[in-house]
């Protein structure tokens, strides 16, 4: 079941699980020291899946102007033990649909880790501009046409 909440609607336990999952994957697993808690979560819509009261997949969504010029999706993450079940694809499709239904706009924007190029292209995103380093990891700007 897809759950969507604003920061202020999140229950303490869910917020803790979200931050733990992001830290497990983006900081520990990817061996990348960076400031995940960036004071942007307060403006985001938090979209996530739970199985047996555990958060197993997550994204955060921003309206146009809150992060990028366009609505955007970020912090796309699936717990290590739940990979290989297409949860990443499913949560991205649900995130795109959430934006179509609730935020509107002409494009969705994201900053994608370069190694996930095919994953995002298979969803309909395309690369825009040159590659760049973000926290020491190769990234690329990608867009998805909504119209």
C-alpha positions as CSV (number, residue, x, y, z in Angstrom):
1,X,0.0,0.0,0.0
2,X,1.3,3.4,-0.9
3,X,1.5,5.9,1.9
4,X,1.9,9.6,1.3
5,X,2.4,12.2,4.1
6,X,3.8,15.6,4.6
7,X,6.7,15.9,7.1
8,X,4.3,17.1,9.8
9,X,1.9,14.2,9.3
10,X,4.7,11.6,9.7
11,X,4.6,9.6,12.9
12,X,7.8,9.6,14.9
13,X,8.5,5.8,14.2
14,X,8.0,6.3,10.4
15,X,10.3,9.3,10.3
16,X,12.9,7.3,12.3
17,X,12.6,4.4,9.9
18,X,12.9,6.7,6.8
19,X,16.0,8.4,8.1
20,X,17.5,5.0,9.1
21,X,16.8,3.5,5.7
22,X,18.3,6.5,3.9
23,X,21.4,6.3,6.2
24,X,21.8,2.6,5.7
25,X,21.9,2.9,1.9
26,X,23.2,6.3,1.0
27,X,25.8,6.7,3.8
28,X,26.8,3.2,5.0
29,X,26.2,1.0,1.9
30,X,27.5,3.5,-0.6
31,X,30.3,4.6,1.7
32,X,29.4,8.3,1.2
33,X,29.7,10.7,4.1
34,X,27.2,13.5,3.4
35,X,24.5,15.5,5.1
36,X,21.3,13.5,4.4
37,X,19.2,15.5,6.9
38,X,19.2,18.7,4.9
39,X,16.3,20.8,6.1
40,X,14.4,19.9,2.9
41,X,12.3,17.1,4.3
42,X,9.9,19.6,5.9
43,X,8.8,20.8,2.4
44,X,8.6,17.3,0.9
45,X,5.8,14.8,0.4
46,X,7.1,11.5,1.7
47,X,5.9,8.5,-0.3
48,X,6.7,5.0,1.0
49,X,5.7,1.4,1.3
50,X,5.5,-0.7,4.5
51,X,5.6,-4.4,4.9
52,X,5.0,-5.8,8.4
53,X,5.2,-2.3,9.9
54,X,8.7,-1.8,8.3
55,X,9.4,0.8,5.6
56,X,10.9,-1.1,2.6
57,X,10.9,1.6,-0.1
58,X,10.8,5.4,-0.1
59,X,10.9,8.6,-2.1
60,X,10.5,12.3,-1.3
61,X,8.6,14.6,-3.7
62,X,8.8,18.3,-4.1
63,X,6.6,20.9,-5.8
64,X,8.1,23.1,-8.5
65,X,10.3,25.7,-6.9
66,X,10.8,23.9,-3.5
67,X,14.0,22.1,-4.7
68,X,14.3,22.5,-8.5
69,X,12.4,24.5,-11.1
70,X,10.2,21.5,-11.8
71,X,8.5,19.1,-9.5
72,X,11.1,16.5,-8.4
73,X,11.6,13.1,-6.9
74,X,14.6,12.3,-4.7
75,X,16.0,10.0,-2.1
76,X,14.7,7.0,-4.1
77,X,15.6,4.0,-1.9
78,X,14.7,0.3,-1.4
79,X,15.9,-1.6,1.6
80,X,18.7,-4.1,0.7
81,X,16.7,-7.2,1.7
82,X,13.7,-6.1,-0.5
83,X,15.6,-5.5,-3.7
84,X,14.9,-7.6,-6.8
85,X,11.1,-7.3,-6.3
86,X,10.6,-4.3,-8.6
87,X,9.8,-2.0,-5.7
88,X,12.1,0.7,-7.1
89,X,10.2,0.7,-10.3
90,X,6.8,0.6,-8.6
91,X,7.6,3.4,-6.2
92,X,8.8,5.6,-9.0
93,X,5.7,4.9,-11.0
94,X,3.6,5.8,-7.9
95,X,5.7,8.9,-7.3
96,X,5.2,10.1,-11.0
97,X,1.5,9.4,-10.7
98,X,1.3,11.3,-7.4
99,X,2.8,14.4,-9.1
100,X,0.5,14.0,-12.1
101,X,-2.6,13.9,-9.8
102,X,-1.6,16.4,-7.1
103,X,1.2,18.7,-8.1
104,X,1.0,19.1,-11.9
105,X,3.6,20.6,-14.1
106,X,5.2,20.0,-17.5
107,X,8.2,18.0,-16.3
108,X,9.6,16.0,-13.4
109,X,13.2,16.5,-12.6
110,X,15.7,14.5,-10.6
111,X,19.4,14.1,-9.9
112,X,20.2,10.5,-10.7
113,X,23.2,8.5,-9.8
114,X,24.9,7.7,-13.1
115,X,24.9,4.0,-12.6
116,X,21.1,4.1,-12.5
117,X,20.8,5.6,-16.0
118,X,19.0,2.6,-17.6
119,X,16.6,2.3,-14.6
120,X,15.4,5.9,-15.1
121,X,15.5,5.8,-18.9
122,X,13.3,2.6,-18.8
123,X,10.8,4.7,-16.8
124,X,10.8,7.5,-19.4
125,X,13.3,9.9,-18.1
126,X,16.0,11.4,-20.3
127,X,19.4,13.0,-19.5
128,X,19.7,16.7,-19.6
129,X,23.2,18.4,-19.5
130,X,26.6,17.1,-18.5
131,X,27.4,14.6,-15.7
132,X,28.5,16.0,-12.4
133,X,29.8,14.9,-9.0
134,X,27.5,15.1,-6.1
135,X,29.0,14.0,-2.8
136,X,31.8,12.3,-4.8
137,X,29.3,10.2,-6.8
138,X,28.7,10.7,-10.5
139,X,25.2,12.0,-11.1
140,X,23.2,13.3,-14.0
141,X,20.2,15.6,-14.3
142,X,17.2,13.8,-15.7
143,X,13.8,14.9,-16.9
144,X,10.4,13.3,-17.5
145,X,7.8,14.9,-19.7
146,X,4.4,15.1,-18.2
147,X,2.6,16.7,-21.2
